[in-house]
Amino acid sequence: MIKCIGFLCMLVVILGCEEMARQAQEKRDSEAKAKAEAEAQRVADSTAQAESAALHQSRMKTDKRYRDSVTKAETQRLQDSIDVDRRERPERHIKVNMSWHRGGFGRIGLADITITNNSLVEMRDPSVLVVYKSESGNELGSKMIEFQRVWKSGETRKMPEHNLGFLDENVHTMSCKFVAARWGE
């Protein structure tokens, strides 16, 4: 009787192992099938893209109306992206130019500063940073200037003879860059 029970236990274990092996094989087969289907879809998509690209190239060469419409659409898409940037990141579209000279017996700095608002947003109270440098390129100092004015979109203004105050006698060059402003208020 004990031999019979042992035999039955072994039989149950063997059958359980066979069932587990069958399930594992089914899982591997299912994964392999899914992988093959995904690869077939990728190849089909790639082929469709290649055919579409070939058709596009052919039409670009032979069909003037198609070529003109594609060119117009691409130009418009580029302009739209530039306009979005000019609206959402106006600080990237501010241009500052400066020339300077000495006045007041060579001790006072006078700057002609021109600011252009190339953004699509009104700009208020822009600040610029003027950096003074020696002949060897060492930074000697700087001055922050805030202009209490409003620039409309596309507007350029020149602030002539802006007084920079007393200058060190070693100031040889100056640079000027846009720092900040308030937008569209």
Residue pairs with C-beta under 8 A, 6 or more apart in sequence:
56 70
59 66
59 67
60 66
60 67
60 70
61 67
83 120
85 92
85 93
86 92
86 93
86 118
86 119
86 120
86 121
87 119
87 120
87 121
90 117
90 119
90 120
90 121
90 123
90 181
90 183
91 119
91 178
91 180
91 181
92 119
93 117
93 118
93 119
94 115
94 116
94 117
94 118
94 119
94 123
94 126
94 178
94 181
95 115
95 116
95 118
95 178
96 113
96 114
96 115
96 116
96 128
96 176
96 177
96 178
97 113
97 114
97 176
98 111
98 112
98 113
98 114
98 128
98 130
98 174
98 175
98 176
99 111
99 112
100 109
100 110
100 111
100 112
100 164
100 174
101 110
102 108
102 109
102 110
102 167
103 109
103 110
103 161
106 169
107 166
107 167
108 163
108 164
108 165
108 166
108 167
109 132
109 163
109 164
109 165
109 166
109 167
109 171
109 174
110 161
110 162
110 163
110 164
111 130
111 161
111 162
111 164
111 174
111 176
112 158
112 159
112 160
112 161
112 162
113 128
113 145
113 158
113 159
113 162
113 176
114 156
114 157
114 158
114 159
115 126
115 128
115 147
115 151
115 156
115 157
115 159
115 178
116 155
116 156
117 123
117 151
117 152
117 153
117 154
117 155
117 156
118 154
119 153
119 183
120 153
121 153
121 183
121 184
122 150
122 151
122 152
122 153
122 183
122 184
122 185
123 150
123 151
123 181
123 182
123 183
124 149
124 150
124 151
124 181
124 182
124 183
124 185
125 146
125 147
125 148
125 149
125 181
125 182
126 146
126 147
126 149
126 151
126 178
126 179
126 180
126 181
127 144
127 145
127 146
127 147
127 178
127 179
127 180
127 181
128 144
128 145
128 147
128 176
128 177
128 178
128 179
129 142
129 143
129 144
129 145
129 176
129 177
129 179
130 142
130 143
130 144
130 145
130 164
130 174
130 175
130 176
131 139
131 141
131 142
131 174
131 175
131 176
131 177
132 139
132 140
132 141
132 142
132 143
132 167
132 168
132 171
132 173
132 174
133 139
133 140
133 171
133 172
133 173
133 174
133 175
134 140
134 170
134 171
134 172
135 170
135 172
135 173
140 168
140 170
140 171
141 168
143 164
143 165
144 179
145 162
147 159
149 157
151 157
